[in-house]
Amino acid sequence: MLRIIAHAALLIGALALGACGFADSRAPVPEFMRMKEAEQPPPEAPPDVKRVVREQIDVVFLATSYPREVHVAPPHREVRGPGWTACVRAQLTSATGTSLGAQTYIVTINGGKVVDRRRADADDICGTETYEPILGIRHDKVPGKTCRSAGNDHRLPFLLPPRAVSRRT
């Protein structure tokens, strides 16, 4: 008798465990017994790359590289996850003050924030992209050009847009 009860318990346990594999969303069971498919989050709208890069320029480039003539390409969906990627190109200066020329980076944008950046390789699509300039990026100084008067730093007029130039005395 004990033997029959043990076999029945094992058979019921095996059936219960075996049924778990059939309860997915495509299982041949009634609809109410199927597992619901995981809902995909809605796709993120394309970011305004110009605005994001302008607001987070220090995340994309080192502040000591004094990025100039910054240009961005249109965003593309990130192939390895959520978010967007875009190519960013700028004239940079090395730590010694010599020009590095135009350097291109690929930035990953997720939720309106730059979450990653890396130098573009020859295999990347940045060489074939169409770039648009970003206006309004200002720097307080450029290597070798400072303007100090009575201990106060003054922005040089050629670094600001014409309407923002102010003279301090």
Secondary structure as UniProt FT lines:
FT   HELIX           2..20
FT   TURN            21..22
FT   TURN            25..26
FT   HELIX           31..33
FT   HELIX           49..55
FT   HELIX           57..60
FT   HELIX           63..65
FT   STRAND          68..72
FT   STRAND          76..77
FT   TURN            79..80
FT   STRAND          84..93
FT   TURN            95..96
FT   STRAND          99..110
FT   TURN            111..112
FT   STRAND          113..119
FT   TURN            122..123
FT   HELIX           125..128
FT   STRAND          132..133
FT   TURN            143..144
FT   STRAND          148..149
FT   TURN            150..151
FT   STRAND          152..153
FT   HELIX           157..159
FT   HELIX           162..164
//
